[in-house]
């Protein structure tokens, strides 16, 4: 029986008088403000691990059947529902794959959750920078040759972590990288948070575990329509990784009180996307995005490289993206996902319809006509670099810290992570030496440091 049907049947049979958590007792206690904001239905289905409802930490009933169904749909050895977001999946992947002192090769454009996993595992990071696209102010996808070069130079690498697609939707050579990892006996972990739709539509890439990755993590809430913070973790059929190790790692960091309303919403979203109606819906979304690109004004450049179709990356020559963002927000009530010094990103998940895209297209075209473009000089250097590491993230986390003035920070060791958010890529991490170059990059990013 599916989890959704089990919840429905519970109420059809009259339910029970519960002296359990959650304490709102399925909406018996619900403030007027909360009811107006959330409605009664969601709260009604916010059940706990009551008798017969299974347990996410050790699934044996309805949740186990749901996970098996998800695994069959995604073609994995095992799949796990995450109600703590992709962050928990990344951390669990690291905990299940690495022990203290193990070397792990990591692309620097990773999410901050990778750092959290390093603190908890004690693994030793070996960082590398992907190629930088100065015209768009973004990192490119990672080439297999770059990975092989590092693996030849560095002995003892146990795992590799990359982000593909990137925040802006760019793909890495996942299939070729997987082959390199297999030759060197390296566990391949892919942060695929922004790639949750790849199983259900005609995209330019295949899901990471179908390309040979050992583990992938996908955020259903980012593009696939589930509520925050629903996500999935998949282990590929070819991976030697034991699913029990992943389950144990998740049990270390996950809440013991997952919302059954969220679990049921994951089931509903995946079942819809996997049916014919869902496939047609995704097909229409991609067509609507293509129509948007065809109708955009010639003055506006759209990124046309190998990237996810649901990520629209644009720039207007002679105009700083922040200027366009301000006009969109104040005049047209439209908010972009992210703007850097070169380009703007619009994420088009399943909730993006033709009407919204037409609205955005019309606004951008009008702005391109009205705005006075001028020569804009922007730094072509990447905001990110590879600082010298004095202590591992775990060692730094356990050290005593002190607060000093920024002017005295050069050659000191960072006690905190400094990231641009979004997308959460670190400029500086705890345990790294603060150089003059790093301070200049922080100033370039307009991050204010309190001291």
C-alpha positions in Angstrom: 0.0 0.0 0.0 1.3 3.5 -0.9 2.0 6.0 1.9 -0.7 8.3 0.5 -3.3 5.6 0.4 -2.3 4.5 4.0 -2.9 8.1 5.2 -6.2 8.3 3.4 -7.4 4.9 4.7 -6.4 6.0 8.3 -8.9 8.8 8.1 -11.5 6.8 6.3 -11.5 4.4 9.2 -12.1 7.2 11.6 -8.5 7.7 12.8 -7.6 7.3 16.4 -7.4 9.5 19.5 -3.7 10.2 19.5 -1.7 11.1 22.6 1.5 11.4 20.5 3.5 14.0 18.7 3.1 16.3 16.8 1.3 18.2 19.6 -1.1 20.1 17.3 -2.9 16.7 17.1 -3.6 16.9 13.3 -4.9 20.5 13.5 -7.0 20.2 16.7 -4.8 23.0 17.9 -4.2 25.5 15.0 -4.0 29.2 15.5 -6.2 31.4 13.3 -3.1 33.0 11.7 -1.6 29.6 10.9 -4.9 28.3 9.5 -5.2 31.3 7.2 -1.6 30.9 6.1 -1.3 27.1 5.7 -4.8 25.7 5.6 -6.0 22.7 7.6 -5.3 19.9 5.1 -1.5 20.0 5.3 -1.5 20.0 9.1 -4.1 17.2 9.1 -1.7 14.9 7.3 1.3 15.9 9.5 1.3 12.6 11.3 4.1 11.0 13.3 5.4 7.4 13.5 2.1 6.0 14.8 1.3 2.3 14.8 1.3 0.9 11.3 2.9 4.0 9.6 6.5 2.7 9.4 9.7 4.6 10.3 12.0 6.5 7.9 15.1 5.4 10.0 14.3 1.7 9.6 11.6 1.3 6.9 9.8 -2.0 6.9 6.3 -1.2 5.6 4.7 1.5 3.5 7.9 3.7 3.5 10.0 0.7 2.4 7.6 0.0 -0.5 7.7 3.7 -1.4 11.5 3.6 -1.5 11.5 0.4 -3.6 9.1 2.1 -6.0 11.3 5.2 -6.2 14.4 3.0 -6.8 12.7 1.2 -9.6 11.7 4.5 -11.3 15.2 6.0 -11.0 17.0 2.7 -11.8 19.1 2.7 -8.6 20.4 0.0 -6.3 18.7 2.0 -3.5 17.1 5.4 -3.1 16.4 7.4 0.1 13.9 10.2 0.8 15.5 13.2 2.4 13.4 15.6 4.4 16.4 17.7 5.4 17.2 18.7 1.8 20.1 17.8 -0.5 22.4 19.1 2.3 21.7 15.9 4.4 22.3 13.7 1.3 25.7 15.3 0.6 26.7 14.9 4.3 25.5 11.3 4.4 27.3 10.5 1.2 30.6 11.7 2.7 30.0 9.9 6.0 29.2 6.7 4.2 32.2 6.9 1.9 35.1 8.4 3.9 36.7 8.1 7.2 39.0 10.5 9.1 42.1 11.3 7.1 40.8 9.9 3.8 41.6 12.2 0.8 38.7 13.4 -1.2 39.0 15.4 -4.4 36.5 18.3 -4.5 35.6 20.9 -7.1 35.7 24.3 -5.4 32.3 25.3 -6.8 30.7 22.9 -4.4 27.9 23.7 -2.0 28.7 24.6 1.6 27.1 21.3 2.7 30.3 19.6 1.4 32.3 21.5 4.0 29.8 20.4 6.7 30.4 16.8 5.6 34.2 17.3 5.9 33.9 18.6 9.4 31.8 15.6 10.5 33.8 13.0 8.7 37.3 14.3 9.3 38.2 13.7 5.6 41.1 15.6 4.0 40.0 17.8 1.1 42.0 18.2 -2.1 40.5 21.2 -3.8 40.6 22.1 -7.5 39.1 24.9 -9.5 37.0 24.2 -12.6 37.6 26.3 -15.7 36.2 29.8 -15.4 34.0 31.5 -18.1 34.9 35.2 -17.7 32.2 36.3 -20.3 29.4 35.0 -18.1 31.1 35.0 -14.6 30.5 31.3 -14.0 32.4 28.1 -13.7 32.2 25.7 -16.7 31.5 22.0 -16.5 34.4 19.8 -15.4 36.4 17.8 -17.9 37.5 14.2 -17.4 41.0 15.1 -18.4 41.3 17.5 -15.5 40.2 14.8 -13.0 42.6 12.3 -14.4 45.5 14.8 -14.2 44.9 15.3 -10.5 44.5 11.6 -9.8 47.8 10.9 -11.5 49.5 13.6 -9.4 47.8 12.8 -6.0 48.1 9.4 -4.5 45.5 8.0 -2.2 42.4 9.8 -3.4 39.4 7.9 -2.1 36.5 9.9 -3.5 35.6 12.7 -5.9 32.8 15.2 -5.3 31.5 17.5 -8.1 28.4 19.6 -8.7 26.7 18.8 -12.0 24.7 20.5 -13.2 26.2 23.6 -11.7 24.0 26.2 -10.1 23.7 27.9 -13.5 22.9 24.5 -15.1 26.2 23.6 -16.8 27.0 19.9 -17.2 30.3 18.2 -16.5 31.6 15.2 -18.5 30.0 12.9 -16.0 30.1 9.7 -18.0 33.8 10.1 -18.9 34.7 11.2 -15.3 33.0 8.0 -14.0 35.2 5.9 -16.2 38.3 7.7 -14.8 37.1 7.1 -11.3 36.6 3.4 -11.9 40.1 3.1 -13.2 41.5 4.7 -10.1 39.2 3.0 -7.6 37.6 6.4 -6.6 34.1 6.7 -5.3 32.2 9.2 -7.5 29.7 11.5 -5.7 27.6 13.9 -7.7 25.7 16.8 -6.2 22.9 16.8 -8.7 20.6 19.0 -6.6 19.4 20.9 -9.6 18.9 17.9 -11.8 15.8 16.3 -10.3 13.9 16.3 -13.6 16.4 14.4 -15.8 14.6 11.0 -15.4 11.3 12.5 -16.8 12.0 14.6 -19.9 14.1 15.1 -23.0 17.1 16.8 -21.4 20.7 17.2 -22.7 22.1 14.8 -20.2 21.3 11.6 -18.4 20.9 11.3 -14.6 24.3 10.9 -12.9 23.8 7.4 -11.7 23.0 6.3 -15.3 26.3 7.9 -16.3 28.3 5.8 -13.8 28.4 7.9 -10.6 28.2 5.9 -7.4 26.0 8.4 -5.6 23.8 11.3 -6.7 21.7 13.7 -4.6 18.7 15.5 -6.1 16.6 18.3 -4.7 12.9 17.7 -5.6 12.0 21.1 -4.2 14.4 23.0 -6.5 12.8 22.0 -9.9 10.5 19.1 -9.5 7.7 20.7 -7.5 7.9 19.1 -4.0 7.8 21.4 -0.9 11.0 22.6 0.8 13.2 20.8 1.7 12.4 17.4 0.0 15.2 15.6 -1.8 16.4 12.2 -2.8 19.7 10.2 -2.6 20.5 7.5 -5.1 23.1 4.7 -5.1 23.8 3.3 -8.6 23.4 -0.4 -9.3 27.1 -0.6 -10.3 28.3 0.9 -7.1 30.0 -1.2 -4.4 28.7 1.1 -1.7 26.5 -0.7 0.9 23.1 1.0 1.2 23.1 0.1 4.9 26.1 2.5 5.4 24.1 5.3 3.8 21.1 4.6 5.9 23.2 4.6 9.1 24.8 7.9 8.0 21.4 9.4 7.4 20.3 8.2 10.8 23.2 10.2 12.4 22.1 13.5 11.0 18.4 13.4 10.1 15.5 14.3 12.4 13.8 11.5 14.2 10.5 13.3 13.5 10.1 13.6 9.7 6.9 15.1 8.5 4.7 12.4 6.9 3.0 15.2 4.9 6.4 15.8 3.2 7.0 12.1 2.7 3.6 11.8 1.0 4.3 14.8 -1.1 7.5 13.2 -2.4 5.4 10.1 -3.4 2.8 12.3 -5.2 5.4 14.3 -7.1 7.4 11.3 -8.3 4.3 9.4 -9.3 3.0 12.3 -11.3 6.3 13.0 -13.1 6.7 9.3 -13.9 3.3 9.0 -15.6 2.4 9.9 -19.2 0.7 13.1 -18.0 3.8 14.1 -16.2 6.1 13.4 -19.2 3.8 15.6 -21.4 3.9 18.3 -18.7 7.7 18.4 -18.8 7.7 18.3 -22.6 5.4 21.4 -22.6 7.6 23.2 -20.0 10.7 22.7 -22.2 8.8 23.9 -25.3 7.6 27.0 -23.4 11.2 27.8 -22.4 12.3 27.4 -26.0 9.6 29.8 -27.1 10.7 32.3 -24.5 14.3 32.1 -26.0 13.0 32.6 -29.5 11.0 35.7 -28.5 13.7 37.4 -26.4 15.0 40.8 -27.8 18.2 40.7 -29.8 20.0 42.9 -27.3 19.7 40.3 -24.7 22.2 37.4 -24.8 21.1 34.0 -23.6 23.6 31.3 -22.7 23.4 28.6 -25.3 26.1 26.1 -24.2 25.6 22.6 -22.8 23.4 23.5 -19.9 20.1 22.5 -18.4 17.2 23.9 -20.4 15.3 24.9 -17.2 18.1 27.4 -16.3 17.8 30.6 -18.2 21.1 32.6 -18.0 21.0 36.0 -19.6 23.0 39.3 -19.9 22.3 42.7 -21.5 25.5 44.1 -23.0 26.5 47.4 -21.4 24.3 47.0 -18.4 25.2 45.6 -15.0 22.8 42.7 -14.0 22.0 44.4 -10.7 20.5 47.3 -12.6 18.2 45.0 -14.5 17.3 43.0 -11.4 16.3 46.2 -9.6 14.0 47.3 -12.5 12.5 43.8 -12.7 11.8 43.7 -9.0 10.4 47.2 -8.4 8.6 47.9 -11.7 7.5 44.5 -12.9 7.4 42.5 -9.6 9.6 39.8 -11.0 12.5 38.4 -9.0 15.4 36.5 -10.5 17.2 33.6 -8.7 20.6 35.1 -8.8 22.8 37.9 -10.4 26.5 38.1 -10.5 28.7 40.8 -12.1 28.1 39.4 -15.6 24.8 37.5 -15.9 21.4 36.8 -14.4 19.9 33.4 -13.6 16.2 32.4 -13.8 15.2 29.0 -12.6 12.2 27.4 -14.4 10.9 24.5 -12.4 7.7 22.6 -12.9 5.7 25.6 -11.5 6.9 27.8 -14.4 4.1 28.1 -17.0 3.9 29.9 -20.3 2.2 32.9 -18.7 5.0 33.5 -16.3 7.6 33.1 -19.1 5.7 35.5 -21.4 5.6 38.0 -18.5 9.3 37.8 -18.0 10.0 38.0 -21.7 7.9 41.1 -22.1 9.6 42.8 -19.2 13.1 42.0 -20.3 12.4 43.1 -23.9 10.9 46.4 -22.6 13.9 47.0 -20.3 16.3 46.4 -23.2 14.4 49.1 -25.2 14.2 51.6 -22.5 17.6 51.3 -20.7 20.6 53.4 -21.8 23.4 50.9 -22.3 26.9 52.0 -21.7 30.3 50.5 -21.5 30.5 48.5 -18.3 33.9 47.4 -17.1 33.8 44.3 -14.9 36.5 42.1 -13.5 37.2 39.1 -15.7 38.9 37.2 -12.9 37.1 34.5 -10.9 35.9 35.5 -7.5 37.2 32.2 -6.2 40.7 30.8 -5.7 42.4 28.1 -3.8 43.7 29.4 -0.4 46.5 27.5 1.4 45.0 25.1 3.9 46.7 25.0 7.3 44.1 22.8 9.1 41.4 20.5 7.8 37.8 21.6 8.2 37.4 19.3 11.2 40.6 20.4 12.8 39.7 24.0 12.4 36.2 23.5 13.8 37.7 22.1 17.0 40.3 24.9 17.4 39.8 27.8 19.8 38.9 31.1 18.0 39.3 34.8 18.5 37.9 37.9 16.9 40.4 40.3 15.3 40.1 43.4 13.1 40.0 42.8 9.4 43.2 45.0 8.9 45.1 42.5 11.0 43.8 39.4 9.3 46.5 38.9 6.6 48.4 35.6 7.2 46.0 34.6 10.0 43.9 31.4 9.8 40.2 31.7 9.0 37.8 30.5 11.7 34.6 30.9 9.6 33.4 30.1 6.2 32.9 33.1 3.8 30.6 32.3 1.0 28.6 34.1 -1.7 25.0 33.0 -1.3 23.4 32.0 -3.5 24.9 29.7 -4.7 26.8 28.9 -1.5 30.3 28.5 -3.0 33.0 29.2 -0.5 35.6 32.0 -1.0 37.3 31.1 2.2 36.9 28.1 4.6 37.9 27.6 8.2 41.5 26.4 8.5 42.6 28.3 5.4 45.2 31.1 5.5 43.8 34.6 4.8 46.0 36.2 2.2 45.8 39.8 0.8 44.3 38.3 -2.4 41.5 36.7 -0.4 40.7 39.9 1.3 40.5 41.7 -2.1 38.2 39.0 -3.4 35.9 39.4 -0.4 35.8 43.1 -1.0 35.1 42.4 -4.7 32.1 40.3 -3.7 30.8 43.2 -1.4 30.6 40.9 1.6 30.7 42.9 4.8 32.9 41.4 7.5 32.1 42.3 11.1 34.9 42.3 13.6 
